[in-house]
């Protein structure tokens, strides 16, 4: 998929922060990018990761748009105020993180916005990394509006009873039977925060419920190996996984 765009092909896009309706009808900010070329496009909801609603997420959104997807990244941290992304993420952590209900409401609002656009093809996918991976899987199991989900090293999908909280009261793995779209899971085999045995349990549950899925497991990669701003970045594995994620979305959202 990388470097497969012809030199004479138009690749313009518009990217900006907008305001959409989130959980409970409240106004929240979202980062939105769309191709400028006339046509019909599928949408992707990008759920921000644990470091916050940050510049890395915005660059991921633009990469998806460069490959033909309208992409919206809702600020699920809106309730914690505004400031530098790391500051707001720390505040969220101190207050118990974003509630699952709030995340679901914000994601539904993001889908509403995508589907309201005249250039929408009607197809919508969801993607997230780290805590966003957990959220992407949880959203795909809870919202019957997605056509594909990409879960990147989703943490805390497999949770014990003692790990549940009032804000996050359900282990996402327990909702596997409700998953209603194909799933691509991307994991690093050296990820210390998500042991292989938990990834195994996650996949076993998908198999148990006959859910269409593909798990990619990369040797030599740990957590957040797409993040080129951190020491965890692994370029070879990242490019391979990115290509497979783009192919997956193209097949299920574009039909190509």
C-alpha positions in Angstrom: 0.0 0.0 0.0 2.9 2.4 0.7 4.3 4.0 -2.4 1.5 2.5 -4.5 -0.1 5.9 -5.4 0.6 7.0 -8.9 2.7 10.1 -9.3 0.0 11.8 -11.3 -2.8 11.0 -8.8 -4.4 13.9 -6.9 -3.9 13.5 -3.1 -5.2 16.7 -1.5 -6.9 16.6 1.9 -8.5 18.9 4.4 -7.7 18.4 8.1 -9.0 20.4 11.0 -10.4 20.4 14.5 -14.2 20.5 14.5 -17.0 20.2 17.1 -19.4 17.3 17.2 -22.0 16.0 19.6 -20.6 13.5 22.0 -21.9 11.5 25.0 -25.2 12.9 26.2 -25.4 15.4 23.4 -22.5 17.5 24.8 -20.2 19.3 22.4 -16.8 17.8 22.0 -13.8 18.5 19.8 -12.7 16.1 17.1 -9.9 16.0 14.6 -11.3 15.4 11.2 -9.5 14.7 7.9 -11.1 14.0 4.5 -10.0 13.7 0.9 -10.6 16.8 -1.3 -11.1 14.8 -4.5 -14.8 14.5 -5.5 -16.2 11.1 -4.7 -17.7 8.8 -2.1 -15.6 7.7 0.8 -15.8 5.3 3.7 -15.3 6.7 7.2 -13.0 5.6 10.1 -13.3 6.4 13.7 -9.9 6.7 15.3 -10.1 6.4 19.1 -7.1 8.1 20.8 -4.7 6.2 22.9 -3.6 6.5 26.6 -1.1 9.3 26.0 -4.1 11.5 25.1 -5.7 13.2 22.1 -2.3 14.1 20.7 -0.4 15.0 17.5 0.4 11.3 16.9 -3.3 10.6 16.6 -3.7 13.5 14.1 -0.9 12.1 12.0 -2.5 8.6 12.0 -5.7 10.2 10.9 -4.0 12.0 8.0 -2.3 8.8 6.9 -5.6 7.0 6.7 -7.1 9.9 4.7 -4.1 9.8 2.4 -5.2 6.3 1.5 -8.9 7.3 0.9 -10.7 7.2 4.3 -12.5 10.1 5.9 -11.2 9.9 9.5 -12.5 11.4 12.7 -10.7 11.2 16.0 -13.1 12.4 18.9 -11.6 13.9 22.0 -12.8 11.3 24.5 -10.8 13.3 27.1 -13.0 16.4 26.7 -14.5 16.2 30.2 -11.0 16.6 31.8 -10.5 20.1 30.3 -7.9 21.4 27.9 -4.1 21.8 28.0 -1.2 19.7 26.7 -2.3 16.2 25.8 0.0 14.5 28.4 -1.4 16.8 31.2 -5.0 16.0 30.3 -4.2 12.3 30.1 -2.6 12.4 33.6 -5.7 14.1 34.9 -7.8 11.4 33.4 -5.7 8.8 35.0 -6.0 10.4 38.4 -9.8 10.5 38.1 -10.1 6.8 37.0 -9.8 7.3 33.2 -12.6 7.8 30.7 -15.8 5.9 31.4 -16.8 3.2 28.9 -20.2 4.8 28.6 -18.7 8.2 27.8 -16.4 6.6 25.2 -19.3 4.8 23.5 -21.4 8.0 23.4 -18.5 10.0 21.9 -17.9 7.3 19.3 -21.6 7.2 18.4 -21.4 11.0 17.9 -18.4 10.6 15.6 -20.3 8.0 13.5 -23.3 10.4 13.3 -21.0 13.1 11.9 -19.4 10.8 9.3 -22.8 9.5 8.2 -24.2 13.0 7.9 -21.7 14.0 5.2 -22.9 13.9 1.6 -19.6 12.2 0.5 -20.1 9.3 2.9 -20.3 5.8 1.3 -22.1 4.5 4.4 -19.3 2.2 5.4 -17.5 2.9 8.7 -14.6 1.3 10.5 -13.0 1.8 13.9 -9.3 1.7 15.0 -7.4 2.3 18.2 -4.1 1.7 19.8 -3.2 0.7 23.4 -6.2 1.9 25.5 -7.7 2.9 22.2 -7.4 -0.7 21.1 -9.5 -1.8 24.0 -12.0 1.0 23.2 -12.1 0.0 19.5 -12.9 -3.6 20.4 -15.4 -2.6 23.1 -17.1 -0.2 20.7 -17.3 -2.8 17.9 -19.0 -5.2 20.4 -21.3 -2.5 21.7 -22.3 -0.5 18.6 -24.0 -2.2 15.7 -22.7 0.4 13.2 -19.3 -0.8 12.2 -18.1 -2.7 9.1 -14.6 -3.4 10.3 -12.4 -3.0 13.4 -8.6 -2.8 13.7 -7.4 -3.3 17.3 -3.7 -2.4 17.8 -2.2 -3.9 21.0 -5.5 -3.4 22.9 -4.7 -3.5 26.6 -7.1 -4.7 29.3 -9.4 -6.6 27.0 -8.9 -9.6 29.3 -9.6 -8.4 32.8 -10.1 -10.1 36.1 -13.0 -9.2 38.4 -10.6 -7.3 40.6 -9.5 -5.1 37.7 -13.0 -3.8 37.0 -14.0 -0.3 38.1 -17.3 1.7 38.3 -16.1 3.6 35.2 -15.0 0.5 33.3 -17.3 -2.2 34.8 -17.1 -4.8 32.0 -14.2 -6.8 30.7 -14.4 -6.4 26.9 -13.6 -10.1 26.3 -17.0 -10.9 27.9 -18.7 -9.1 25.0 -17.0 -11.1 22.2 -20.3 -12.8 21.2 -21.7 -9.4 20.3 -18.9 -8.5 17.8 -20.7 -7.9 14.5 -17.9 -7.1 12.1 -14.5 -8.5 11.0 -11.6 -7.8 13.2 -7.8 -7.4 12.6 -5.7 -7.6 15.7 -2.1 -6.3 15.7 0.3 -7.3 18.5 4.0 -7.3 19.4 5.3 -10.6 20.9 7.6 -8.7 23.2 4.8 -6.5 24.6 5.3 -6.7 28.4 2.0 -4.9 29.1 -0.1 -7.5 27.2 1.3 -11.0 27.8 1.0 -13.5 25.0 -1.3 -15.7 27.1 -3.8 -12.8 27.3 -3.7 -12.4 23.5 -4.2 -16.2 23.2 -7.3 -16.0 25.5 -8.6 -13.1 23.4 -8.2 -15.1 20.2 -9.7 -18.3 21.7 -12.8 -16.4 22.6 -13.1 -15.1 19.0 -12.7 -18.7 17.7 -15.3 -20.0 20.3 -17.9 -17.5 19.0 -16.9 -18.1 15.3 -16.0 -14.4 14.8 -14.2 -13.4 11.6 -10.7 -12.3 12.6 -7.0 -12.2 11.8 -4.3 -11.8 14.5 -0.9 -10.5 13.5 1.8 -11.2 16.0 5.2 -9.6 15.4 8.5 -10.9 16.8 11.0 -8.2 17.7 8.2 -5.7 18.5 6.6 -4.7 21.8 4.0 -2.2 22.8 3.3 0.8 20.6 5.6 -0.3 17.8 3.9 2.1 15.4 4.8 5.1 17.5 7.8 6.7 15.8 8.1 9.3 18.6 9.1 6.6 21.1 11.9 4.0 21.5 9.3 1.3 21.0 9.1 2.1 17.3 10.0 -0.8 15.0 9.9 0.4 11.4 9.9 -2.9 9.6 7.1 -4.4 11.6 5.2 -1.1 11.6 5.2 -0.8 7.8 4.1 -4.4 7.4 1.3 -4.0 9.9 0.2 -0.6 8.4 0.0 -2.2 5.0 -2.1 -5.0 6.3 -4.4 -2.6 8.2 -4.9 -0.5 5.1 -5.6 -3.6 3.0 -8.1 -4.8 5.6 -10.0 -1.5 5.7 -9.9 -1.3 1.9 -11.4 -4.8 1.6 -14.2 -4.3 4.1 -14.9 -0.6 3.7 -14.2 -0.1 0.0 -14.8 -3.6 -1.4 -11.3 -3.7 -3.1 
